[in-house]
Amino acid sequence: AGAAAALERLADELAPGTTADVAAAVRPDLPTGALTAFAVAAVVGALLPEDAVIVDESNTGGVGVAAATAGAPAHDVLTLTGGAIGYGMPAAVGAAVAAPGKSVLSLQ
């Protein structure tokens, strides 16, 4: 309760009575044309189900996934922590075992 009260006091001190406009979440359209990393990312963003888990070991191949999934329903992302080769498949299996009701997408 102390931290919440402190944050409320800080907000009142800095900008009382103001709110920020929040853009609506927008999913990308399904792409047409060439199969590229950005097209794959758009497919993921367009079709990702709510509460899914993305395990991203793709490094450069997954370059557009974060932006493409910004408008997707709430989901979790487990990503590389510095080039951990071989991390993706075991992490995806672990996520599926730990949360059997969630869809798990492994990007390699």
MMTF fields as JSON, N, C-alpha, C and O atoms, coordinates in Angstrom:
{
  "mmtfVersion": "1.0.0",
  "mmtfProducer": "UNKNOWN",
  "numBonds": 431,
  "numAtoms": 432,
  "numGroups": 108,
  "numChains": 1,
  "numModels": 1,
  "chainsPerModel": [1],
  "groupsPerChain": [108],
  "chainIdList": ["A"],
  "bondAtomList": [4, 2, 8, 6, 12, 10, 16, 14, 20, 18, 24, 22, 28, 26, 32, 30, 36, 34, 40, 38, 44, 42, 48, 46, 52, 50, 56, 54, 60, 58, 64, 62, 68, 66, 72, 70, 76, 74, 80, 78, 84, 82, 88, 86, 92, 90, 96, 94, 100, 98, 104, 102, 108, 106, 112, 110, 116, 114, 120, 118, 124, 122, 128, 126, 132, 130, 136, 134, 140, 138, 144, 142, 148, 146, 152, 150, 156, 154, 160, 158, 164, 162, 168, 166, 172, 170, 176, 174, 180, 178, 184, 182, 188, 186, 192, 190, 196, 194, 200, 198, 204, 202, 208, 206, 212, 210, 216, 214, 220, 218, 224, 222, 228, 226, 232, 230, 236, 234, 240, 238, 244, 242, 248, 246, 252, 250, 256, 254, 260, 258, 264, 262, 268, 266, 272, 270, 276, 274, 280, 278, 284, 282, 288, 286, 292, 290, 296, 294, 300, 298, 304, 302, 308, 306, 312, 310, 316, 314, 320, 318, 324, 322, 328, 326, 332, 330, 336, 334, 340, 338, 344, 342, 348, 346, 352, 350, 356, 354, 360, 358, 364, 362, 368, 366, 372, 370, 376, 374, 380, 378, 384, 382, 388, 386, 392, 390, 396, 394, 400, 398, 404, 402, 408, 406, 412, 410, 416, 414, 420, 418, 424, 422, 428, 426],
  "bondOrderList": [1, 1, 1, 1, 1, 1, 1, 1, 1, 1, 1, 1, 1, 1, 1, 1, 1, 1, 1, 1, 1, 1, 1, 1, 1, 1, 1, 1, 1, 1, 1, 1, 1, 1, 1, 1, 1, 1, 1, 1, 1, 1, 1, 1, 1, 1, 1, 1, 1, 1, 1, 1, 1, 1, 1, 1, 1, 1, 1, 1, 1, 1, 1, 1, 1, 1, 1, 1, 1, 1, 1, 1, 1, 1, 1, 1, 1, 1, 1, 1, 1, 1, 1, 1, 1, 1, 1, 1, 1, 1, 1, 1, 1, 1, 1, 1, 1, 1, 1, 1, 1, 1, 1, 1, 1, 1, 1],
  "groupList": [{"groupName": "ALA", "atomNameList": ["N", "CA", "C", "O"], "elementList": ["N", "C", "C", "O"], "formalChargeList": [0, 0, 0, 0], "bondAtomList": [1, 0, 2, 1, 3, 2], "bondOrderList": [1, 1, 2], "singleLetterCode": "A", "chemCompType": "L-PEPTIDE LINKING"}, {"groupName": "GLY", "atomNameList": ["N", "CA", "C", "O"], "elementList": ["N", "C", "C", "O"], "formalChargeList": [0, 0, 0, 0], "bondAtomList": [1, 0, 2, 1, 3, 2], "bondOrderList": [1, 1, 2], "singleLetterCode": "G", "chemCompType": "PEPTIDE LINKING"}, {"groupName": "LEU", "atomNameList": ["N", "CA", "C", "O"], "elementList": ["N", "C", "C", "O"], "formalChargeList": [0, 0, 0, 0], "bondAtomList": [1, 0, 2, 1, 3, 2], "bondOrderList": [1, 1, 2], "singleLetterCode": "L", "chemCompType": "L-PEPTIDE LINKING"}, {"groupName": "GLU", "atomNameList": ["N", "CA", "C", "O"], "elementList": ["N", "C", "C", "O"], "formalChargeList": [0, 0, 0, 0], "bondAtomList": [1, 0, 2, 1, 3, 2], "bondOrderList": [1, 1, 2], "singleLetterCode": "E", "chemCompType": "L-PEPTIDE LINKING"}, {"groupName": "ARG", "atomNameList": ["N", "CA", "C", "O"], "elementList": ["N", "C", "C", "O"], "formalChargeList": [0, 0, 0, 0], "bondAtomList": [1, 0, 2, 1, 3, 2], "bondOrderList": [1, 1, 2], "singleLetterCode": "R", "chemCompType": "L-PEPTIDE LINKING"}, {"groupName": "ASP", "atomNameList": ["N", "CA", "C", "O"], "elementList": ["N", "C", "C", "O"], "formalChargeList": [0, 0, 0, 0], "bondAtomList": [1, 0, 2, 1, 3, 2], "bondOrderList": [1, 1, 2], "singleLetterCode": "D", "chemCompType": "L-PEPTIDE LINKING"}, {"groupName": "PRO", "atomNameList": ["N", "CA", "C", "O"], "elementList": ["N", "C", "C", "O"], "formalChargeList": [0, 0, 0, 0], "bondAtomList": [1, 0, 2, 1, 3, 2], "bondOrderList": [1, 1, 2], "singleLetterCode": "P", "chemCompType": "L-PEPTIDE LINKING"}, {"groupName": "THR", "atomNameList": ["N", "CA", "C", "O"], "elementList": ["N", "C", "C", "O"], "formalChargeList": [0, 0, 0, 0], "bondAtomList": [1, 0, 2, 1, 3, 2], "bondOrderList": [1, 1, 2], "singleLetterCode": "T", "chemCompType": "L-PEPTIDE LINKING"}, {"groupName": "VAL", "atomNameList": ["N", "CA", "C", "O"], "elementList": ["N", "C", "C", "O"], "formalChargeList": [0, 0, 0, 0], "bondAtomList": [1, 0, 2, 1, 3, 2], "bondOrderList": [1, 1, 2], "singleLetterCode": "V", "chemCompType": "L-PEPTIDE LINKING"}, {"groupName": "PHE", "atomNameList": ["N", "CA", "C", "O"], "elementList": ["N", "C", "C", "O"], "formalChargeList": [0, 0, 0, 0], "bondAtomList": [1, 0, 2, 1, 3, 2], "bondOrderList": [1, 1, 2], "singleLetterCode": "F", "chemCompType": "L-PEPTIDE LINKING"}, {"groupName": "ILE", "atomNameList": ["N", "CA", "C", "O"], "elementList": ["N", "C", "C", "O"], "formalChargeList": [0, 0, 0, 0], "bondAtomList": [1, 0, 2, 1, 3, 2], "bondOrderList": [1, 1, 2], "singleLetterCode": "I", "chemCompType": "L-PEPTIDE LINKING"}, {"groupName": "SER", "atomNameList": ["N", "CA", "C", "O"], "elementList": ["N", "C", "C", "O"], "formalChargeList": [0, 0, 0, 0], "bondAtomList": [1, 0, 2, 1, 3, 2], "bondOrderList": [1, 1, 2], "singleLetterCode": "S", "chemCompType": "L-PEPTIDE LINKING"}, {"groupName": "ASN", "atomNameList": ["N", "CA", "C", "O"], "elementList": ["N", "C", "C", "O"], "formalChargeList": [0, 0, 0, 0], "bondAtomList": [1, 0, 2, 1, 3, 2], "bondOrderList": [1, 1, 2], "singleLetterCode": "N", "chemCompType": "L-PEPTIDE LINKING"}, {"groupName": "HIS", "atomNameList": ["N", "CA", "C", "O"], "elementList": ["N", "C", "C", "O"], "formalChargeList": [0, 0, 0, 0], "bondAtomList": [1, 0, 2, 1, 3, 2], "bondOrderList": [1, 1, 2], "singleLetterCode": "H", "chemCompType": "L-PEPTIDE LINKING"}, {"groupName": "TYR", "atomNameList": ["N", "CA", "C", "O"], "elementList": ["N", "C", "C", "O"], "formalChargeList": [0, 0, 0, 0], "bondAtomList": [1, 0, 2, 1, 3, 2], "bondOrderList": [1, 1, 2], "singleLetterCode": "Y", "chemCompType": "L-PEPTIDE LINKING"}, {"groupName": "MET", "atomNameList": ["N", "CA", "C", "O"], "elementList": ["N", "C", "C", "O"], "formalChargeList": [0, 0, 0, 0], "bondAtomList": [1, 0, 2, 1, 3, 2], "bondOrderList": [1, 1, 2], "singleLetterCode": "M", "chemCompType": "L-PEPTIDE LINKING"}, {"groupName": "LYS", "atomNameList": ["N", "CA", "C", "O"], "elementList": ["N", "C", "C", "O"], "formalChargeList": [0, 0, 0, 0], "bondAtomList": [1, 0, 2, 1, 3, 2], "bondOrderList": [1, 1, 2], "singleLetterCode": "K", "chemCompType": "L-PEPTIDE LINKING"}, {"groupName": "GLN", "atomNameList": ["N", "CA", "C", "O"], "elementList": ["N", "C", "C", "O"], "formalChargeList": [0, 0, 0, 0], "bondAtomList": [1, 0, 2, 1, 3, 2], "bondOrderList": [1, 1, 2], "singleLetterCode": "Q", "chemCompType": "L-PEPTIDE LINKING"}],
  "groupTypeList": [0, 1, 0, 0, 0, 0, 2, 3, 4, 2, 0, 5, 3, 2, 0, 6, 1, 7, 7, 0, 5, 8, 0, 0, 0, 8, 4, 6, 5, 2, 6, 7, 1, 0, 2, 7, 0, 9, 0, 8, 0, 0, 8, 8, 1, 0, 2, 2, 6, 3, 5, 0, 8, 10, 8, 5, 3, 11, 12, 7, 1, 1, 8, 1, 8, 0, 0, 0, 7, 0, 1, 0, 6, 0, 13, 5, 8, 2, 7, 2, 7, 1, 1, 0, 10, 1, 14, 1, 15, 6, 0, 0, 8, 1, 0, 0, 8, 0, 0, 6, 1, 16, 11, 8, 2, 11, 2, 17],
  "groupIdList": [1, 2, 3, 4, 5, 6, 7, 8, 9, 10, 11, 12, 13, 14, 15, 16, 17, 18, 19, 20, 21, 22, 23, 24, 25, 26, 27, 28, 29, 30, 31, 32, 33, 34, 35, 36, 37, 38, 39, 40, 41, 42, 43, 44, 45, 46, 47, 48, 49, 50, 51, 52, 53, 54, 55, 56, 57, 58, 59, 60, 61, 62, 63, 64, 65, 66, 67, 68, 69, 70, 71, 72, 73, 74, 75, 76, 77, 78, 79, 80, 81, 82, 83, 84, 85, 86, 87, 88, 89, 90, 91, 92, 93, 94, 95, 96, 97, 98, 99, 100, 101, 102, 103, 104, 105, 106, 107, 108],
  "secStructList": [7, 2, 2, 2, 2, 2, 2, 2, 2, 2, 2, 2, 2, 2, 1, 6, 6, 7, 7, 7, 7, 7, 7, 7, 7, 7, 7, 7, 7, 7, 7, 7, 1, 1, 7, 7, 2, 2, 2, 2, 2, 2, 2, 2, 2, 2, 2, 7, 7, 6, 6, 7, 3, 3, 3, 3, 7, 7, 4, 4, 4, 4, 6, 6, 2, 2, 2, 2, 6, 6, 6, 1, 1, 1, 7, 3, 3, 3, 3, 7, 1, 1, 7, 7, 6, 6, 7, 2, 2, 2, 2, 2, 2, 2, 2, 2, 2, 2, 7, 6, 6, 1, 7, 3, 3, 3, 3, 7],
  "xCoordList": [0.83, 0.0, 0.867, 0.474, 2.033, 2.905, 3.413, 3.45, 3.805, 4.313, 3.212, 3.445, 2.018, 0.898, 0.551, 0.297, 0.54, 0.234, 1.313, 1.008, 2.572, 3.664, 3.55, 3.786, 3.191, 3.018, 1.853, 1.939, 0.772, -0.365, 0.034, -0.325, 0.769, 1.221, 2.142, 2.043, 3.03, 3.942, 3.17, 3.46, 2.2, 1.389, 0.625, 0.539, 0.074, -0.651, 0.282, -0.119, 1.509, 2.485, 2.962, 3.124, 3.182, 3.752, 2.739, 3.019, 1.575, 0.599, -0.819, -1.448, -1.307, -2.637, -3.726, -3.742, -4.621, -5.786, -5.516, -6.397, -4.339, -4.062, -4.121, -3.892, -4.424, -4.4, -3.692, -3.594, -3.212, -2.535, -3.455, -4.169, -3.431, -4.168, -3.433, -2.209, -4.188, -3.615, -4.163, -5.376, -3.275, -3.693, -4.354, -3.973, -5.328, -5.998, -5.034, -4.2, -5.166, -4.346, -4.838, -6.025, -3.925, -4.275, -3.4, -2.173, -4.04, -3.303, -2.957, -3.712, -1.831, -1.507, -2.427, -2.958, -2.599, -3.33, -2.456, -1.229, -3.108, -2.331, -1.615, -2.23, -0.33, 0.439, 0.165, -0.331, 0.502, 0.507, 1.888, 2.622, 2.24, 3.524, 4.599, 4.333, 5.817, 7.003, 7.033, 6.543, 7.615, 7.813, 9.104, 10.203, 8.954, 10.088, 9.95, 8.915, 10.976, 10.9, 9.779, 9.092, 9.585, 8.524, 7.141, 6.186, 7.026, 5.749, 5.406, 4.257, 6.388, 6.165, 5.744, 4.822, 6.405, 6.052, 4.617, 3.894, 4.198, 2.825, 1.818, 0.755, 2.134, 1.244, 1.123, 0.024, 2.243, 2.214, 1.363, 0.516, 1.574, 0.8, -0.68, -1.511, -1.016, -2.425, -3.158, -4.361, -2.461, -3.139, -2.836, -3.441, -1.933, -1.536, -2.739, -3.424, -3.007, -4.149, -3.828, -2.663, -4.866, -4.702, -3.998, -4.228, -3.145, -2.384, -1.364, -0.913, -1.001, 0.019, 1.388, 1.584, 2.312, 3.703, 4.553, 4.508, 5.319, 6.271, 7.653, 8.108, 8.315, 9.704, 10.527, 10.446, 11.317, 12.009, 13.513, 14.215, 13.996, 15.428, 15.88, 16.992, 15.018, 15.272, 16.343, 16.882, 16.657, 17.652, 17.27, 16.32, 17.937, 17.635, 16.375, 15.731, 15.999, 14.803, 13.517, 12.498, 13.54, 12.35, 12.325, 11.664, 13.051, 13.252, 11.953, 11.925, 10.891, 9.663, 8.599, 7.515, 8.878, 7.837, 7.361, 6.157, 8.247, 7.825, 6.866, 5.83, 7.193, 6.315, 5.008, 3.946, 5.076, 3.876, 2.916, 1.717, 3.414, 2.542, 2.131, 1.467, 2.514, 2.154, 0.643, 0.159, -0.108, -1.561, -2.268, -3.498, -1.517, -2.11, -2.645, -2.268, -3.521, -3.985, -2.804, -1.706, -3.043, -1.992, -1.309, -1.97, 0.021, 0.813, 2.148, 2.495, 2.88, 4.203, 5.26, 5.019, 6.432, 7.548, 8.773, 9.172, 9.355, 10.623, 11.643, 11.483, 12.689, 13.606, 15.052, 15.365, 15.913, 17.343, 17.905, 17.458, 18.881, 19.54, 21.012, 21.842, 21.334, 22.71, 23.266, 24.428, 22.474, 22.971, 23.033, 23.938, 22.1, 22.083, 21.611, 20.43, 22.517, 22.179, 21.642, 22.239, 20.508, 19.905, 18.896, 18.37, 18.618, 17.704, 16.239, 15.414, 15.905, 14.517, 13.654, 12.587, 14.079, 13.247, 13.01, 11.86, 14.052, 13.773, 12.917, 12.09, 13.101, 12.278, 10.826, 9.917, 10.596, 9.231, 8.57, 7.402, 9.309, 8.762, 8.451, 7.4, 9.357, 9.121, 7.904, 7.132, 7.723, 6.551, 5.273, 4.272, 5.297, 4.106, 3.768, 2.594, 4.784, 4.551, 4.057, 3.155, 4.649, 4.286, 2.904, 2.226, 2.484, 1.191, 0.452, 0.355, -0.071, -0.647, -1.852, -2.196, -2.493, -3.645, -3.283, -4.158, -2.008, -1.587, -0.984, -0.364, -1.177, -0.5, 0.939, 1.196, 1.876, 3.294, 3.815, 3.657, 4.436, 5.028, 6.532, 7.004, 7.287, 8.741, 9.281, 9.065, 9.975, 10.603, 12.079, 12.791, 12.536, 13.922, 14.706, 15.895],
  "yCoordList": [-1.197, 0.0, 1.25, 2.274, 1.182, 2.341, 2.78, 3.975, 1.825, 2.155, 2.743, 3.704, 2.174, 2.686, 4.108, 4.963, 4.358, 5.704, 6.692, 7.824, 6.264, 7.135, 7.465, 8.607, 6.485, 6.734, 7.68, 8.544, 7.52, 8.437, 9.862, 10.807, 10.023, 11.366, 11.959, 13.145, 11.148, 11.613, 12.035, 13.081, 11.241, 11.586, 12.879, 13.719, 13.047, 14.281, 15.487, 16.583, 15.286, 16.373, 16.756, 17.94, 15.776, 16.029, 16.519, 17.45, 15.908, 16.26, 15.954, 15.009, 16.735, 16.436, 16.585, 17.547, 15.621, 15.714, 15.471, 15.714, 15.004, 14.763, 13.271, 12.435, 12.968, 11.584, 11.55, 12.565, 10.405, 10.241, 9.509, 8.584, 9.927, 9.202, 7.901, 7.878, 6.839, 5.533, 5.075, 5.036, 4.737, 4.273, 2.908, 2.09, 2.677, 1.38, 0.309, 0.561, -0.872, -1.994, -2.433, -2.697, -2.506, -2.881, -4.05, -3.978, -5.118, -6.266, -6.004, -5.335, -6.52, -6.366, -7.242, -8.25, -6.838, -7.67, -8.855, -8.792, -9.939, -11.057, -10.585, -9.96, -10.874, -10.364, -11.145, -12.271, -10.511, -11.176, -10.948, -10.069, -11.717, -11.503, -12.421, -13.538, -11.932, -12.736, -13.17, -12.467, -14.333, -14.843, -14.244, -14.642, -13.292, -12.618, -12.726, -13.168, -12.329, -12.324, -11.41, -11.73, -10.282, -9.359, -9.92, -9.661, -10.685, -11.328, -12.381, -12.477, -13.162, -14.158, -13.461, -13.916, -12.369, -11.613, -11.105, -11.141, -10.635, -10.147, -11.274, -11.059, -12.463, -13.613, -13.918, -14.151, -13.915, -14.155, -13.089, -13.418, -11.831, -10.754, -10.832, -10.502, -11.26, -11.333, -12.502, -12.412, -13.588, -14.818, -15.271, -16.235, -14.617, -15.061, -15.09, -14.079, -16.237, -16.292, -15.654, -15.49, -15.304, -14.723, -15.716, -16.923, -15.205, -15.976, -16.928, -17.86, -16.712, -17.55, -17.238, -16.211, -18.141, -17.947, -18.022, -19.011, -16.978, -16.98, -17.232, -16.492, -18.273, -18.532, -18.166, -18.829, -17.112, -16.554, -16.769, -16.057, -17.761, -17.998, -17.597, -17.919, -16.9, -16.644, -15.597, -15.534, -14.786, -13.731, -12.812, -12.045, -12.843, -11.907, -12.269, -11.378, -13.538, -13.946, -13.453, -13.351, -13.148, -12.68, -11.181, -10.667, -10.481, -9.042, -8.243, -7.239, -8.639, -7.852, -8.332, -7.751, -9.391, -10.0, -9.07, -8.983, -8.388, -7.513, -6.435, -6.2, -5.791, -4.746, -5.332, -4.741, -6.487, -7.082, -7.617, -7.72, -7.96, -8.493, -7.444, -7.771, -6.192, -5.133, -4.984, -4.624, -5.25, -5.139, -6.456, -6.502, -7.528, -8.847, -8.911, -8.1, -9.872, -10.038, -10.307, -10.638, -10.163, -10.365, -11.711, -12.727, -11.708, -12.914, -12.745, -11.646, -13.819, -13.791, -14.035, -14.741, -13.447, -13.643, -14.046, -13.353, -15.169, -15.61, -15.475, -16.066, -14.703, -14.384, -14.663, -14.945, -14.582, -14.802, -13.831, -12.69, -14.309, -13.45, -13.28, -13.111, -13.326, -13.112, -14.199, -14.578, -14.703, -15.688, -17.1, -17.857, -17.464, -18.794, -19.831, -20.18, -20.318, -21.27, -22.561, -23.113, -23.032, -24.255, -24.051, -25.023, -22.825, -22.515, -22.677, -23.025, -22.429, -22.298, -23.525, -23.443, -24.65, -25.856, -26.317, -26.569, -26.442, -26.843, -25.826, -26.207, -24.547, -23.527, -23.645, -23.483, -23.923, -24.086, -25.317, -25.269, -26.416, -27.624, -27.349, -27.749, -26.672, -26.327, -25.441, -25.63, -24.468, -23.592, -24.383, -24.149, -25.32, -26.127, -27.05, -27.261, -27.597, -28.468, -27.647, -28.072, -26.475, -25.631, -25.012, -24.771, -24.753, -24.096, -24.848, -24.355, -26.04, -26.881, -26.275, -26.732, -25.284, -24.659, -23.543, -22.997, -23.195, -22.084, -22.592, -23.654, -21.819, -22.103, -21.629, -20.544, -22.428, -22.074, -22.035, -22.994, -20.923, -20.744, -20.614, -19.707, -21.512, -21.468, -20.916, -21.505, -19.801, -19.193, -19.544, -19.217, -20.211, -20.677, -19.893, -20.148],
  "zCoordList": [0.0, 0.0, 0.0, -0.559, 0.615, 0.683, -0.675, -0.968, -1.511, -2.843, -3.712, -4.445, -3.636, -4.438, -4.021, -4.87, -2.735, -2.251, -2.684, -3.057, -2.633, -3.059, -4.541, -4.936, -5.366, -6.8, -7.067, -7.94, -6.323, -6.483, -6.113, -6.816, -5.021, -4.622, -5.685, -5.999, -6.235, -7.273, -8.517, -9.097, -8.932, -10.106, -9.87, -10.766, -8.685, -8.367, -8.383, -8.775, -7.96, -7.923, -9.328, -9.625, -10.177, -11.5, -12.521, -13.277, -12.55, -13.588, -13.11, -13.587, -12.191, -11.657, -12.722, -13.489, -12.748, -13.625, -15.093, -15.917, -15.452, -16.869, -17.165, -16.292, -18.387, -18.846, -20.189, -20.879, -20.544, -21.832, -22.796, -22.409, -24.042, -25.067, -25.361, -25.491, -25.462, -25.758, -27.099, -27.308, -27.984, -29.311, -29.194, -28.357, -30.026, -30.047, -30.552, -31.422, -29.996, -30.452, -31.83, -32.021, -32.774, -34.143, -34.576, -34.512, -35.014, -35.544, -37.002, -37.708, -37.457, -38.881, -39.734, -39.269, -40.978, -41.932, -42.322, -42.241, -42.747, -43.286, -44.54, -45.404, -44.653, -45.791, -47.077, -47.061, -48.162, -49.465, -50.062, -49.611, -51.051, -51.711, -51.192, -50.749, -51.255, -50.949, -49.487, -48.603, -49.254, -47.906, -47.358, -47.745, -46.459, -45.836, -44.324, -43.824, -43.602, -42.14, -41.664, -40.693, -42.331, -41.929, -42.247, -41.515, -43.329, -43.656, -42.606, -42.175, -42.197, -41.146, -39.856, -39.179, -39.514, -38.313, -38.393, -37.397, -39.558, -39.727, -39.541, -38.959, -40.023, -39.818, -38.328, -37.825, -37.631, -36.184, -35.5, -34.67, -35.835, -35.229, -35.542, -34.696, -36.738, -37.147, -36.51, -36.264, -36.241, -35.82, -34.394, -33.927, -33.698, -32.361, -31.418, -31.269, -30.777, -29.859, -28.511, -28.147, -27.788, -26.459, -25.542, -25.626, -24.675, -23.689, -24.305, -23.639, -25.544, -26.172, -25.569, -24.92, -25.799, -25.397, -26.66, -27.391, -26.907, -28.013, -27.426, -26.554, -27.904, -27.532, -28.756, -29.79, -28.634, -29.798, -29.712, -28.994, -30.453, -30.591, -31.994, -32.412, -32.709, -34.124, -34.389, -35.494, -33.407, -33.571, -34.728, -34.578, -35.844, -36.93, -37.695, -38.248, -37.749, -38.477, -37.847, -38.53, -36.572, -35.868, -35.682, -34.78, -36.538, -36.374, -36.276, -35.565, -36.95, -36.937, -35.984, -35.931, -35.217, -34.39, -33.278, -33.039, -32.606, -31.508, -31.999, -31.376, -33.087, -33.622, -34.14, -33.947, -34.795, -35.382, -34.33, -34.592, -33.148, -32.105, -31.081, -30.097, -31.294, -30.347, -30.211, -29.137, -31.268, -31.213, -30.986, -30.982, -30.796, -30.549, -29.121, -28.276, -28.857, -27.474, -26.537, -26.984, -25.249, -24.25, -24.455, -24.666, -24.391, -24.59, -23.877, -23.445, -23.759, -23.144, -24.21, -25.189, -24.011, -24.932, -24.118, -23.182, -24.491, -23.92, -25.031, -26.1, -24.788, -25.876, -25.498, -24.341, -26.478, -26.266, -25.238, -25.12, -24.509, -23.531, -23.863, -22.969, -25.143, -25.539, -26.432, -26.287, -27.339, -28.291, -27.745, -28.096, -26.905, -26.291, -27.305, -27.335, -28.126, -29.181, -28.559, -27.635, -29.08, -28.586, -27.48, -26.939, -27.138, -26.044, -26.433, -25.589, -27.695, -28.113, -27.942, -27.334, -28.455, -28.386, -26.95, -26.59, -26.101, -24.723, -23.976, -23.147, -24.254, -23.602, -24.044, -23.229, -25.322, -25.825, -25.219, -24.834, -25.135, -24.507, -23.041, -22.541, -22.358, -20.956, -20.776, -19.836, -21.673, -21.593, -21.815, -21.136, -22.761, -23.045, -21.879, -21.575, -21.229, -20.077, -18.888, -18.166, -18.688, -17.552, -17.695, -16.697, -18.925, -19.164, -20.27, -21.394, -19.961, -21.008, -21.72, -22.811, -21.159, -21.811, -22.768, -23.441, -22.84, -23.695, -24.999, -25.043, -26.051, -27.314, -27.204, -26.683, -27.686, -27.647, -29.076, -29.832, -29.435, -30.757, -30.587, -29.902, -31.204, -31.131, -32.44, -33.499, -32.376, -33.55, -33.53, -32.58, -34.582, -34.65, -35.667, -35.861]
}
